[in-house]
């Protein structure tokens, strides 16, 4: 097989894979935590993946929830908070990964929407095409952040 045919086949494989990524998919889980039940992933290895979850936390204000999650991120390390905007309820952060000799930054966004009885919290983590990570690990990290809000 010549190089031209091989390149054409690889291009088609990537194209088909990117086109078949489909809508967000909930992962099958026995985990009963709300954050795990609401956990979704979309995309694929070639186009990149987005991991998301959300959870309602009762009895907590937006500002308290933001403070607790920011503190939890700072304690864990490995994630750099790039911006906290309490007015609109957003924490932006990033993870820097050394990949193939270059540093790639992957964004983490956390949105807080006040509700009369608490706060809805939405988390989203995007991984670029060509990078891989464990969905279960991301789910557990998300749930850990969310559990830090409900701890007294």
C-alpha positions as CSV (number, residue, x, y, z in Angstrom):
1,X,0.0,0.0,0.0
2,X,1.5,3.4,-1.0
3,X,1.7,6.4,1.3
4,X,-1.1,8.2,-0.5
5,X,-3.6,5.4,0.0
6,X,-2.6,5.1,3.6
7,X,-3.1,8.8,4.2
8,X,-6.5,8.6,2.6
9,X,-7.6,5.7,4.7
10,X,-6.4,7.5,7.9
11,X,-8.2,10.7,6.9
12,X,-11.4,8.7,6.4
13,X,-11.1,6.9,9.7
14,X,-10.6,10.2,11.5
15,X,-13.5,11.8,9.7
16,X,-15.9,9.0,10.3
17,X,-14.9,8.8,14.0
18,X,-15.4,12.6,14.4
19,X,-18.8,12.4,12.7
20,X,-20.0,9.5,14.8
21,X,-19.3,11.1,18.2
22,X,-23.1,11.6,18.6
23,X,-24.9,13.4,21.4
24,X,-23.8,13.4,25.1
25,X,-24.0,9.9,26.6
26,X,-24.6,9.0,30.2
27,X,-22.2,6.4,31.4
28,X,-23.7,3.2,32.9
29,X,-23.1,3.3,36.7
30,X,-24.2,1.6,39.8
31,X,-23.1,4.8,41.7
32,X,-26.2,6.4,43.4
33,X,-24.7,9.8,43.8
34,X,-26.5,12.5,41.9
35,X,-23.3,13.8,40.4
36,X,-22.6,10.3,39.0
37,X,-26.1,9.8,37.7
38,X,-25.9,13.1,35.9
39,X,-22.4,12.5,34.5
40,X,-22.2,12.6,30.7
41,X,-19.4,12.4,28.1
42,X,-19.5,13.5,24.5
43,X,-16.9,13.4,21.7
44,X,-14.2,10.9,21.0
45,X,-10.4,10.4,21.0
46,X,-9.9,12.2,17.7
47,X,-12.3,15.2,18.2
48,X,-11.8,15.6,21.9
49,X,-14.1,14.8,24.8
50,X,-16.2,16.9,27.1
51,X,-17.2,15.6,30.5
52,X,-20.1,17.2,32.3
53,X,-22.2,16.8,35.4
54,X,-24.5,18.8,37.6
55,X,-26.0,18.6,41.0
56,X,-28.4,20.6,43.2
57,X,-27.1,21.4,46.7
58,X,-29.7,22.5,49.1
59,X,-29.2,25.0,52.0
60,X,-26.1,26.6,50.5
61,X,-25.7,30.0,48.9
62,X,-24.0,30.6,45.6
63,X,-21.1,32.4,47.3
64,X,-20.6,29.8,49.9
65,X,-20.6,27.0,47.3
66,X,-18.0,28.9,45.2
67,X,-15.8,29.4,48.2
68,X,-15.9,25.8,49.2
69,X,-15.2,24.5,45.7
70,X,-12.3,27.0,45.2
71,X,-10.8,25.9,48.5
72,X,-11.2,22.2,47.5
73,X,-9.4,22.9,44.2
74,X,-6.6,24.7,45.9
75,X,-6.1,21.9,48.4
76,X,-6.0,19.2,45.8
77,X,-3.4,20.8,43.5
78,X,-2.9,20.0,39.9
79,X,-5.6,22.5,38.8
80,X,-4.9,26.2,38.5
81,X,-7.8,28.6,39.1
82,X,-7.6,31.2,36.4
83,X,-10.7,33.3,37.3
84,X,-13.4,33.5,40.0
85,X,-16.4,35.8,39.1
86,X,-18.8,35.7,42.0
87,X,-21.1,38.2,40.3
88,X,-22.0,35.8,37.5
89,X,-21.2,32.6,39.4
90,X,-18.4,31.2,37.4
91,X,-15.0,29.6,38.3
92,X,-12.7,29.0,35.4
93,X,-9.7,26.7,35.9
94,X,-7.2,24.7,33.9
95,X,-5.1,21.6,34.1
96,X,-1.7,21.6,32.3
97,X,-0.7,18.2,31.0
98,X,2.7,17.4,29.5
99,X,1.8,15.6,26.3
100,X,4.4,14.6,23.6
101,X,6.8,17.2,24.9
102,X,4.4,20.1,24.8
103,X,2.2,21.5,27.6
104,X,-1.5,21.4,26.8
105,X,-4.0,23.2,28.9
106,X,-7.4,21.6,29.4
107,X,-10.2,23.9,30.7
108,X,-12.5,23.2,33.7
109,X,-15.6,25.4,34.0
110,X,-17.9,25.5,37.0
111,X,-21.1,27.4,36.9
112,X,-23.2,28.2,40.0
113,X,-26.9,29.1,39.6
114,X,-28.7,30.2,42.7
115,X,-32.0,28.5,43.5
116,X,-34.4,29.6,46.2
117,X,-33.5,26.5,48.3
118,X,-29.8,26.2,47.4
119,X,-27.6,26.2,44.3
120,X,-27.4,24.3,41.0
121,X,-23.7,23.5,40.2
122,X,-22.6,22.6,36.6
123,X,-19.1,21.2,35.9
124,X,-17.5,20.8,32.5
125,X,-14.0,19.5,31.6
126,X,-12.8,19.5,28.0
127,X,-10.0,17.3,26.7
128,X,-8.5,18.0,23.3
129,X,-8.4,15.5,20.5
130,X,-5.5,13.1,20.8
131,X,-5.6,13.2,24.6
132,X,-7.1,10.5,26.8
133,X,-8.3,10.3,30.3
134,X,-10.5,8.1,32.5
135,X,-14.1,9.0,32.6
136,X,-14.5,7.3,36.0
137,X,-11.6,9.3,37.3
138,X,-13.2,12.6,36.1
139,X,-16.6,11.5,37.5
140,X,-15.0,10.8,40.9
141,X,-13.1,14.2,40.8
142,X,-16.4,16.0,40.0
143,X,-18.3,14.2,42.7
144,X,-15.5,15.0,45.2
145,X,-15.7,18.7,44.4
146,X,-19.5,18.7,44.7
147,X,-19.4,16.8,48.0
148,X,-17.1,19.5,49.4
149,X,-20.0,22.0,49.1
150,X,-22.4,20.0,51.3
151,X,-19.9,19.3,54.0
152,X,-20.4,21.5,57.1
